[in-house]
């Protein structure tokens, strides 16, 4: 996957599922459940125990379930390399992480660096971020995204943190390329329990609200 393909995927789905859980019953089935609900971009995070095994399983079965699997909360160069080796199609960071950007760029893997201030947005763009993750989105509000497009026209923004079916439309209307969905779609206990029917229903409801 390259930058253009990641942007196209996010633009089509209008959302990216961010999974933070104490465990994942079956990463391949999780991806299948999300795809069935209309979400094909899946970010598994380093805050989940055994992350690399889950990534390897999800990425290794991608041809079957159809999801594109990336890794989030990547903080170090070593974590970036391990995630890529496990099969991550893209990387996401919570803040500006130059070492992660360097590893991903060298491997030809697209990445989204996290930013909050206009200065951090500029840094993310300078480092080659395909999309800039704006975090914490709920705290900053949807209008902040519109403000950022003044000095950065055409910037591709991915708000994360506190996004729900009720407010996602506001962020998209303010110019977001897509929005991250977390516990609203993939509650930690539901993911750990492997209730895939519930996950699909949540994903369907969320994507339905984006139309």
Residue pairs with C-beta under 8 A, 6 or more apart in sequence:
1 9
1 68
1 89
1 90
1 109
1 110
2 108
2 110
3 110
3 130
5 110
6 68
6 89
6 90
6 110
6 112
6 130
6 131
7 130
7 131
7 156
7 177
9 40
9 41
9 68
10 16
10 41
10 131
10 158
10 177
10 178
11 177
11 178
12 40
13 38
13 39
13 40
13 41
13 178
13 207
14 172
14 178
14 179
14 207
14 210
15 39
15 41
15 168
15 178
15 179
15 180
15 181
15 206
15 207
15 210
16 39
16 41
16 42
16 43
16 158
16 178
16 179
16 180
16 181
17 34
17 39
17 41
17 42
17 43
17 180
17 181
17 182
17 185
17 186
17 203
18 43
18 45
18 72
18 92
18 160
18 180
18 181
18 182
18 186
19 30
19 42
19 43
19 44
19 45
19 48
19 182
19 186
19 191
20 45
20 47
20 48
20 182
20 183
20 186
20 188
21 48
21 186
21 188
21 189
21 191
21 192
22 48
22 49
22 188
22 192
23 48
23 49
23 50
23 191
23 192
24 30
24 44
24 48
24 50
24 54
24 191
24 192
25 191
25 192
25 193
25 194
26 57
26 194
27 44
27 54
27 55
27 57
27 58
27 69
28 57
28 58
28 60
28 61
28 64
28 65
29 194
29 196
30 42
30 58
30 186
30 191
30 194
30 196
30 199
31 42
31 58
31 61
31 62
31 65
31 66
31 67
31 69
32 64
32 65
32 67
32 196
33 196
33 197
33 199
33 200
33 203
34 40
34 42
34 67
34 185
34 186
34 199
34 200
34 203
35 65
35 66
35 67
36 200
36 203
36 204
37 185
37 199
37 200
37 201
37 202
37 203
37 204
37 205
37 206
37 207
38 203
38 204
38 207
38 208
39 67
39 181
39 185
39 203
39 206
39 207
40 66
40 67
40 68
41 67
41 68
41 70
41 178
42 58
42 67
42 68
42 69
42 70
43 69
43 70
43 71
43 72
43 92
43 180
44 51
44 54
44 55
44 58
44 69
44 70
44 71
44 72
45 51
45 71
45 72
45 73
46 71
46 72
46 73
46 74
46 75
46 79
46 83
47 73
48 54
51 71
51 83
52 82
52 83
52 86
53 86
55 69
55 71
55 83
55 86
55 87
55 88
56 86
56 87
58 65
58 67
58 69
58 87
59 69
59 86
59 87
59 88
59 89
60 87
62 68
62 69
68 89
68 90
69 87
69 88
69 89
70 88
70 89
70 90
70 91
70 92
71 79
71 83
71 86
71 88
71 90
71 91
71 92
72 91
72 92
72 93
72 94
73 92
73 93
73 94
74 80
74 83
74 91
74 92
74 93
74 97
74 100
74 111
75 93
75 94
75 97
75 100
76 97
76 99
76 100
77 99
77 100
77 102
77 103
79 100
80 91
80 99
80 100
80 103
80 104
81 103
81 107
83 91
84 91
84 103
84 104
84 107
84 109
88 109
89 109
89 110
90 109
90 110
90 111
90 112
90 130
91 100
91 104
91 109
91 110
91 111
91 112
92 111
92 112
92 114
92 133
93 100
93 111
93 112
93 113
93 114
93 133
94 114
94 133
94 135
95 113
95 114
95 115
95 116
95 120
95 135
96 113
96 114
96 115
96 120
96 123
96 124
96 127
97 113
98 127
100 111
100 113
101 111
101 113
101 127
101 128
101 129
104 110
104 111
105 111
105 127
105 128
110 130
111 128
111 129
111 130
112 129
112 130
112 131
112 132
112 133
112 158
113 123
113 124
113 127
113 129
113 132
113 133
114 120
114 124
114 132
114 133
114 134
114 135
114 160
115 121
115 123
115 124
115 132
115 133
115 134
115 135
116 134
116 135
116 136
116 140
118 148
118 151
118 152
121 132
121 134
121 148
121 152
121 155
122 152
124 132
125 132
125 152
125 155
130 156
131 156
131 157
131 158
131 177
132 155
132 156
132 157
132 158
133 157
133 158
133 159
133 160
133 180
134 140
134 144
134 145
134 148
134 157
134 158
134 159
134 160
134 176
135 159
135 160
135 161
136 160
136 161
136 162
137 159
137 160
137 161
137 162
137 163
137 171
137 179
137 180
138 161
138 162
138 163
138 167
139 161
139 162
142 159
142 167
142 170
142 171
142 173
142 174
142 176
143 174
144 174
145 157
145 159
145 171
145 174
145 175
145 176
146 174
146 175
148 155
148 157
149 155
149 175
156 177
157 175
157 176
157 177
158 176
158 177
158 178
158 179
158 180
159 171
159 176
159 179
159 180
160 179
160 180
160 182
161 180
161 182
163 171
163 179
163 180
163 181
163 182
163 184
164 184
165 184
165 205
165 206
165 209
166 209
168 179
168 181
168 206
168 209
168 210
169 209
169 210
171 179
172 178
172 179
172 210
179 210
181 206
184 202
184 206
185 199
185 202
185 203
185 206
186 199
186 202
187 202
190 198
190 199
190 202
191 199
